[in-house]
Amino acid sequence: MSENTDKYEPVIGLEVHAQLKTKSKAFCSCSTDFSSPPNTNICPVCLGHPGTLPVLNRNLVEYILRMGLAANCTIRERSIFARKNYFYPDLPKGYQISQFDQPVCSSGYVDISGNRIGITRIHMEEDSGKSIHDFASDKSLVDLNRCGVPLIEIVSEPDIRTPQQAYDYLTKLKQLVVYLDICDGNMEEGSLRCDANVSVRLKGSKEFGTKCEVKNLNSFKNVSDALDYEIKRQIELLESGGKVTHHTMTYDAKSKVTSPMRSKEEAHDYRYFPEPDLVNVYVDENWINETRKALPELPEQKAKRFVKMFLIPEYDADVLTQERGIADYFEDVCATVKGNNYKSASNWIMTEVMRILNDEKIPIEKFQISGKNLSSLVNMIAEGKISNNIAKEVFAEMLNHTDAEKQNPETIVREKNLLQVTDSSEIEIIVKKVIEDNPEETKRYKNGEVKLLGFFVGKVMKESKGKANPKAVNELIISNLG
């Protein structure tokens, strides 16, 4: 099949649901707490009991405006809610309050790796409950806590052409919702959920192929892997003379295979009609302007400022601004860095700090070393009090403490007697001893094997337990070897 894949071009569009960080649900005052016991955050309104009336949570509108402006959307002055009708055990009302032909946000875009991905619409809706199938083989449980939790759905144009682009686009959306503080972006917990529409067509063709929607994608990697399989499946089907049929597919992450779940619903299958119990949503120019002014500094803006303010390379700025927490931590470190040693601070965060975050699988907010103490470590290196090697030893010791004073690098260096030796007379004694103890290498060096300088430096640093000033060591070895 591999020889045929180059004949085809994938066409991918993503539908992303972001669960919003409001304290109460979309149309009632029930809590949205994720950790509550099953079926405790419910009331007659979110359960759709007769005679109840929904009331719109203003924060739902505020949050979608933030996302719409960040994604360069046109904001509709007047929008309406609609009922999306379908029957499922975890949907007690028998319909979902959503938006259909008049969403709040439309015609936006985000840029990823030099590609512009259009956004068709961003609309508001409420979440359904959660069905749980893994407690027993013959029964399913339903938890309605999530029912009525506010969501925004971000629907892309079919502008994505590879699974990697889909991955990058999702990464960008997650970055935006977290920076905007409207969603925690946790895909594994369902805060960010994605369905993918994918079709293939012959390269150069203007017509779209028949698309399938792939569901059950709970990680960015699953999205990429599922698209990769589905693209190959459709190509193989076409190459064998078959036709792609319009289906909703489910994805099995263990076998990395998509399989048909049901025939794909169309909009008319949901029998959309205007929600009679909610008034129209009006967003005037004043509200839009106030929201725009209140937007936080977004990743691209922050990266440009880091380059200008801290004189670090663009690459560093891009890495440091991928996550808002890491960007904030970098600024915290830089607040007390002496002598404009911002590049050194950047290096420590991108290597040592991010290594710990990856190894321990923790967010920067749970990293135990404060920005002030990491800054002190950077300053001690810059001032020549400790070498880089000693600094790594100190850093490892800092990780063992949660108390700010005990993790203070100056305290650790003092208690462990790790201050760098800068007294040339003291270093020279060690240099002379190393030269005396290694007559064969001394002879070879004097006969022109200058690469042995590293050998002598290593011996002196070992003898001094890493405390000798490396620059002074180099100079004294060269001087004593003549």
Buried (B, 14 or more C-beta within 10 A) or exposed (E): EEEEBEBBBBBBBBBBBBBBBBEBBBBBEBBBEBEBEBBEBBEEBBBBEEEBEBEBBEBBBBBBBBBBBBBBBEBBEEBBBBBBBEEEEBBBBEBBBBBBEBBBBBEBBBEBEEBEBBBBBBBBBBBBBBEBEEEEEEEEBBBBBBBBBBBBBBBBBBBBBBBBBBBBBBBBBBBBBBBBEBBBBEBEEBBBBBBBBBBBBEEEEEEEBBBBBBBBBBBBEBBBBBBBBBBBBBBEBBBEEEEBEEBBBBBEBEEEBBEEBEEBEEEEEBEBEEBEEBEEBEBEEEBBEEBEEEBEBBBEEBBBBBBEEBEBEEEBBBBBBBBBBBBBBBBBBBEBBEEEBBBBBBBBBBEBBBEBBEEEEEEBEEBBBBBEBBBBBBBBBBEBBBBEEBBBBBBEBBBEBEEEEBBBBBBBBEEEEBBBBBEBEEBBEBBEEBBEEBEEBBEBBEEEEEEBBEBBBEBBBEBBEBBBBBEBBBBBBBEBBE
